[in-house]
Amino acid sequence: TYTYTDGNNCVNSVSKNVKVNPKPTVTFTGLAPTYCMIPDLRVQLNAATNLPGTGVYTRIPAGSGITGTEFIPVFAGEGIYQVQLKWTVDGTGCSDS
């Protein structure tokens, strides 16, 4: 509620309802701690959430190695990477990574 009082001591106010949605919780499975660079190896990543919406997997630091919901070690190349899932809930725009 916002209330305003002018110099003549006239008062007026306005109120507005606000809905706060909970932060979504999302996890994913499918990754082992290490992989070898086997040419045909594709690892399926599986989001664990009952929320409507979409998820996007990315590699950190940014680069190749993730296509849709698959991690492909030979495309990622040698190194240590973090794989992140960002889930955005339909209708609210709320997200979690």
C-alpha positions as CSV (number, residue, x, y, z in Angstrom):
1,T,0.0,0.0,0.0
2,Y,1.2,3.5,-0.9
3,T,-0.3,6.4,1.0
4,Y,0.2,10.1,0.1
5,T,-0.6,13.2,2.1
6,D,-0.5,16.5,0.3
7,G,0.1,20.0,1.8
8,N,-3.6,20.4,2.6
9,N,-3.5,17.3,4.7
10,C,-5.6,15.4,2.1
11,V,-4.8,11.7,2.1
12,N,-5.1,9.1,-0.6
13,S,-3.7,5.6,-0.9
14,V,-3.5,2.8,-3.4
15,S,-2.9,-0.9,-2.9
16,K,-1.8,-3.7,-5.2
17,N,-1.6,-7.5,-4.7
18,V,1.6,-9.2,-5.5
19,K,2.1,-13.0,-5.9
20,V,5.6,-14.4,-5.0
21,N,6.2,-17.8,-6.5
22,P,8.6,-20.2,-4.7
23,K,12.0,-20.7,-6.2
24,P,12.0,-24.0,-8.2
25,T,14.2,-26.9,-7.2
26,V,15.9,-28.8,-9.9
27,T,18.6,-31.4,-10.1
28,F,19.8,-33.8,-12.8
29,T,21.4,-37.2,-13.1
30,G,23.5,-39.0,-15.7
31,L,27.0,-37.9,-15.1
32,A,29.9,-40.0,-13.7
33,P,32.9,-38.2,-12.2
34,T,35.2,-39.1,-15.1
35,Y,35.1,-40.2,-18.7
36,C,37.5,-41.3,-21.4
37,M,37.5,-39.7,-24.8
38,I,35.7,-42.5,-26.6
39,P,34.5,-41.3,-30.0
40,D,31.0,-42.7,-29.8
41,L,30.3,-42.1,-26.1
42,R,27.2,-40.0,-25.5
43,V,25.9,-39.5,-21.9
44,Q,22.2,-38.7,-21.5
45,L,21.5,-36.0,-18.9
46,N,18.1,-36.3,-17.0
47,A,16.4,-33.4,-15.2
48,A,14.8,-34.3,-11.9
49,T,11.8,-32.0,-11.5
50,N,8.1,-32.2,-11.6
51,L,7.8,-28.6,-12.7
52,P,6.5,-27.5,-16.1
53,G,9.0,-25.6,-18.1
54,T,12.3,-26.0,-20.0
55,G,15.8,-26.7,-19.0
56,V,19.1,-25.8,-20.8
57,Y,22.3,-27.6,-20.1
58,T,25.6,-25.7,-20.5
59,R,29.3,-26.4,-19.9
60,I,31.3,-24.1,-17.7
61,P,33.7,-22.8,-18.8
62,A,31.7,-22.2,-22.0
63,G,32.5,-24.4,-25.0
64,S,31.4,-27.5,-26.8
65,G,30.6,-30.9,-25.4
66,I,26.8,-30.5,-24.7
67,T,24.2,-31.0,-27.4
68,G,20.6,-30.8,-26.1
69,T,20.5,-33.2,-23.2
70,E,23.7,-35.1,-24.0
71,F,27.2,-34.7,-22.7
72,I,29.8,-35.8,-25.4
73,P,33.2,-36.1,-23.8
74,V,35.2,-36.2,-27.1
75,F,33.6,-32.9,-28.1
76,A,34.3,-31.4,-24.7
77,G,37.9,-32.3,-24.9
78,E,40.4,-33.0,-22.1
79,G,39.9,-31.0,-19.0
80,I,37.7,-30.5,-15.9
81,Y,34.3,-29.0,-16.6
82,Q,31.1,-28.1,-14.7
83,V,27.8,-29.1,-16.3
84,Q,25.0,-26.8,-15.3
85,L,21.2,-27.1,-15.8
86,K,19.1,-23.9,-15.7
87,W,15.4,-24.7,-15.4
88,T,12.8,-22.0,-16.1
89,V,9.3,-22.6,-14.9
90,D,6.4,-22.0,-17.4
91,G,4.2,-19.1,-16.6
92,T,6.3,-17.6,-13.8
93,G,9.7,-17.1,-15.3
94,C,11.3,-18.3,-12.1
95,S,14.5,-20.3,-12.6
96,D,17.1,-22.3,-10.8
97,S,20.5,-23.7,-11.8
